[in-house]
């Protein structure tokens, strides 16, 4: 628990992020990832149907990897293990956060094709805007303040802004052609069930069967839920903020199972748990972040977030035998 009583600290977010990087590093050492499948099944599919400024770099990276898949895969795995280990140590957390942002954004561009945002059909349900981008976003929310210890303060207020942008962006993506009908939603659920383990395939197929064949009824519901999750954190009220974040976390977990295949760890070529766990971690950071300053209330910038009681100046004076205190 930090000084102001919040149970969520930047240090806690840093440690959780570190373990996620270690998980990603370990996934790089799967047998299939040491072969050309790393290039042909993981990297290359992020390029097609995207603009040239996305598809060309992705295809070039895939071409380089296919010549030395084991060497490049081991290098990627070691980098991610190093990032995770750096985040777990207080002495190295600052450089590890900086390096993780650079690495995550590079992977987002060259390995995930900017999360497929320019290829059509991208949605929060299926993993947009890409897990690598969310690694960078969460790292910024856990960045230590220069005037404090390496991470015992509350998460940064910018976490709420990032949360709002992601959910409102998700609502926008859901309205784009290819995502905007019940039929497209049913197809996404069916594709998620394809090749999944029996329990997950059964759940996905049952959900797909519940989607009406025509219309946009469920799309309207999804857009509304995502918009409320984003707008709720900006409305100022503590209860509204908490309800929006908890609702977004719950929706992320549904997306993780129904649209992201729970990370597809069974495939042998999974590189991360997908976006939902990182959305949950960002939501936890938002819940622990210092509240926005309320309109009409004065806040001492020197004591903001420090947990210290404001100083009270008391002056006594006697007037006609009556003592007044101000």
C-alpha positions in Angstrom: 0.0 0.0 0.0 1.4 3.4 -0.9 1.4 6.6 1.2 -2.1 7.8 0.3 -3.7 4.4 1.1 -4.2 3.2 -2.5 -3.5 -0.5 -2.9 -2.6 -0.1 -6.5 0.9 1.4 -7.1 3.0 2.0 -10.1 5.4 -0.6 -8.7 2.7 -3.2 -8.7 1.8 -2.5 -12.3 5.5 -2.6 -13.2 6.0 -6.1 -11.6 2.8 -7.4 -13.3 4.0 -6.1 -16.7 7.4 -7.7 -16.0 5.9 -11.1 -15.6 3.9 -10.7 -18.8 7.1 -9.9 -20.7 8.7 -13.0 -19.2 5.7 -15.0 -20.4 6.1 -13.6 -23.9 9.8 -14.4 -23.8 9.1 -18.0 -22.8 6.5 -18.4 -25.6 9.2 -17.5 -28.1 11.0 -20.7 -27.3 8.2 -23.0 -28.4 9.3 -25.6 -30.9 7.3 -24.2 -33.8 8.6 -20.7 -33.2 12.1 -21.9 -33.8 11.2 -22.9 -37.4 10.0 -20.9 -40.4 6.5 -20.9 -38.9 7.6 -17.9 -36.9 7.8 -15.9 -40.2 5.0 -17.5 -42.2 2.3 -17.9 -39.5 3.1 -15.1 -37.0 4.7 -12.2 -38.9 3.7 -12.5 -42.5 -0.1 -12.6 -41.9 0.0 -9.1 -40.5 0.8 -7.6 -43.8 -1.8 -8.5 -46.4 -4.8 -6.2 -47.1 -2.9 -3.3 -45.5 -1.4 -0.1 -47.0 2.1 -0.3 -48.5 3.7 1.6 -45.6 2.5 -1.3 -43.4 2.6 -4.4 -45.6 6.1 -3.8 -47.1 8.0 -3.5 -43.8 6.1 -6.5 -42.4 6.9 -8.6 -45.4 10.6 -7.6 -45.3 10.8 -8.6 -41.6 9.2 -11.9 -42.4 11.6 -12.5 -45.3 14.6 -11.8 -43.0 13.3 -14.1 -40.3 12.6 -17.0 -42.6 16.3 -17.2 -43.5 17.4 -17.6 -39.8 14.2 -18.4 -37.8 15.9 -20.0 -34.8 18.5 -17.3 -34.4 16.0 -14.4 -34.7 13.5 -16.2 -32.5 16.0 -16.8 -29.7 17.1 -13.1 -29.9 13.5 -12.0 -29.6 12.9 -14.3 -26.7 16.0 -13.1 -24.8 15.1 -9.5 -25.4 11.7 -10.0 -23.8 13.1 -12.0 -20.9 15.6 -9.2 -20.3 12.8 -6.6 -20.3 10.8 -8.7 -17.8 13.7 -9.2 -15.5 14.6 -5.4 -15.7 11.0 -4.5 -14.7 11.2 -6.8 -11.7 14.2 -5.0 -10.2 13.8 -1.6 -8.8 17.3 -0.5 -9.8 16.7 -1.2 -13.5 13.0 -0.4 -13.8 13.4 3.0 -15.4 15.6 1.8 -18.3 13.4 -1.4 -18.6 10.3 0.7 -19.0 11.9 2.9 -21.6 13.3 -0.1 -23.5 9.9 -1.9 -23.3 8.1 1.1 -24.9 10.6 1.1 -27.8 10.5 -2.6 -28.3 6.7 -2.8 -28.0 6.1 -0.1 -30.6 8.6 -1.7 -32.9 6.8 -5.1 -32.6 3.5 -3.3 -33.0 4.6 -1.9 -36.3 6.8 -4.6 -37.8 5.3 -7.7 -36.2 1.6 -6.8 -35.8 1.2 -4.5 -38.7 -0.2 -1.7 -36.4 -2.7 -4.2 -35.0 -4.4 -4.6 -38.4 -6.1 -1.2 -38.0 -5.7 -0.4 -41.7 -6.7 -3.8 -43.0 -10.4 -3.7 -42.2 -12.3 -5.9 -39.8 -10.2 -4.9 -36.7 -12.1 -4.7 -33.4 -11.5 -4.9 -29.7 -13.4 -8.2 -29.8 -10.7 -9.8 -32.0 -7.7 -8.1 -30.4 -7.3 -4.6 -31.8 -5.4 -2.4 -31.5 -2.7 -5.0 -30.9 -1.2 -6.3 -27.6 2.2 -4.7 -28.3 0.7 -1.2 -28.3 -1.0 -1.9 -25.0 2.4 -3.0 -23.5 3.6 0.5 -24.3 0.5 2.2 -23.0 0.6 0.3 -19.6 4.3 1.1 -19.3 3.6 4.8 -19.6 0.9 4.5 -16.9 3.5 2.9 -14.6 6.3 5.4 -15.4 7.9 6.6 -12.1 7.7 10.3 -11.3 11.1 12.0 -11.3 10.6 13.3 -7.8 9.7 10.0 -6.2 10.8 6.5 -5.6 10.9 4.0 -8.5 7.2 3.2 -8.4 5.4 3.5 -5.0 3.1 6.3 -6.2 -0.3 5.8 -7.6 -0.5 5.0 -11.3 -0.4 8.0 -13.6 -3.7 9.9 -14.3 -2.9 9.4 -18.0 -4.0 5.8 -17.6 -7.7 7.1 -17.6 -7.2 9.0 -20.7 -5.6 6.0 -22.5 -8.5 3.8 -21.3 -11.0 6.3 -22.7 -9.3 6.5 -26.0 -9.0 2.7 -26.4 -12.7 2.1 -25.6 -14.0 5.0 -27.6 -11.8 3.9 -30.5 -13.2 0.4 -30.1 -16.7 1.7 -30.4 -15.7 3.5 -33.6 -14.1 0.4 -35.0 -17.3 -1.6 -34.3 -19.2 0.8 -36.6 -16.9 0.4 -39.6 -17.9 -1.8 -42.6 -17.1 -5.4 -41.9 -17.8 -5.1 -38.2 -21.2 -3.4 -38.2 -23.7 -6.2 -38.6 -24.9 -9.2 -36.6 -23.6 -11.4 -39.4 -20.1 -10.1 -39.0 -20.2 -10.6 -35.3 -21.4 -14.2 -35.7 -18.5 -14.8 -38.2 -16.0 -13.5 -35.7 -17.3 -15.8 -33.0 -17.3 -18.8 -35.4 -13.7 -18.1 -36.5 -12.5 -17.8 -32.9 -14.0 -21.3 -32.3 -12.3 -22.8 -35.3 -9.4 -25.0 -34.2 -9.9 -24.2 -30.6 -10.0 -26.9 -27.8 -13.4 -28.6 -27.4 -14.7 -26.5 -24.5 -13.7 -23.2 -26.1 -15.0 -24.3 -29.5 -18.3 -25.4 -28.0 -18.7 -22.1 -26.2 -17.9 -20.1 -29.3 -20.3 -22.0 -31.5 -23.1 -21.6 -28.9 -22.5 -17.9 -28.7 -22.5 -17.6 -32.5 -25.8 -19.5 -32.7 -27.4 -16.9 -30.4 -26.6 -14.0 -32.7 -29.5 -13.1 -34.9 -28.9 -13.8 -38.6 -29.7 -10.2 -39.7 -29.8 -6.7 -38.4 -27.5 -4.7 -36.1 -29.1 -5.2 -32.7 -26.1 -6.7 -31.0 -23.7 -4.3 -32.7 -25.7 -1.4 -31.2 -25.3 -3.0 -27.8 -21.6 -3.5 -28.2 -21.0 0.0 -29.4 -23.0 1.4 -26.4 -21.1 -0.8 -23.9 -17.7 0.2 -25.3 -18.6 3.9 -25.4 -19.9 3.8 -21.8 -16.7 2.1 -20.7 -14.7 5.0 -22.3 -16.8 7.9 -21.3 -17.4 6.8 -17.8 -13.9 7.4 -16.7 -14.1 11.0 -17.9 -17.3 12.0 -16.2 -15.6 12.7 -12.9 -17.7 10.9 -10.3 -15.9 8.2 -8.4 -18.7 5.6 -8.6 -19.3 6.3 -12.3 -15.6 5.9 -12.9 -15.4 2.6 -11.0 -18.5 1.2 -12.8 -17.1 2.1 -16.2 -13.8 0.4 -15.5 -15.3 -2.7 -13.9 -17.7 -3.0 -16.8 -14.8 -2.6 -19.3 -12.7 -5.2 -17.4 -15.7 -7.7 -17.5 -16.2 -7.0 -21.3 -12.5 -7.5 -21.9 -12.6 -10.9 -20.3 -15.6 -11.8 -22.5 -13.7 -10.7 -25.5 -10.7 -12.7 -24.5 -12.7 -15.9 -24.5 -15.2 -15.2 -27.3 -13.0 -13.3 -29.8 -9.3 -13.8 -28.9 -9.3 -17.5 -28.1 -7.9 -16.9 -24.6 -4.5 -16.1 -26.2 -4.5 -19.3 -28.4 -1.8 -20.9 -26.3 -2.6 -24.3 -27.7 -1.4 -23.4 -31.3 2.3 -23.5 -30.5 2.8 -20.1 -32.2 1.2 -17.8 -29.7 3.5 -14.9 -28.8 1.5 -13.2 -26.0 -1.8 -13.6 -24.2 -3.5 -11.0 -26.6 -4.9 -7.7 -25.6 -7.6 -8.5 -23.0 -5.2 -9.2 -20.1 -3.4 -5.9 -20.8 -6.7 -4.1 -20.9 -7.5 -5.6 -17.5 -4.1 -4.4 -16.2 -4.8 -0.9 -17.6 -8.2 -0.9 -15.9 -6.6 -1.8 -12.6 -4.2 1.1 -13.1 -7.1 3.4 -13.8 -8.9 2.3 -10.6 -5.7 3.0 -8.6 -4.8 6.3 -10.3 -5.3 9.6 -8.4 -8.8 11.0 -9.1 -9.1 14.0 -11.4 -9.5 17.3 -9.7 -13.2 18.0 -9.2 -14.7 21.2 -10.5 -15.3 23.8 -7.8 -12.8 22.2 -5.4 -9.4 23.8 -4.7 -6.5 21.4 -4.5 -3.0 22.2 -3.2 -0.6 21.2 -5.9 2.1 20.7 -3.4 0.1 18.1 -1.5 -1.7 16.5 -4.4 -1.4 12.7 -4.2 1.1 12.9 -1.3 -1.3 11.8 1.4 -0.3 14.7 3.7 -2.8 16.8 5.5 -2.9 20.4 4.4 -1.4 22.8 6.9 -4.0 24.8 8.9 -3.0 28.3 9.9 -4.5 29.3 13.2 -4.4 32.9 14.4 -5.9 34.0 17.7 -6.8 37.5 18.6 -8.8 39.0 21.4 -11.4 41.6 20.7 -13.4 42.9 23.6 -12.7 39.8 25.7 -13.8 37.4 22.9 -11.1 35.1 21.4 -11.6 34.3 17.6 -9.6 31.7 15.7 -9.1 31.9 11.9 
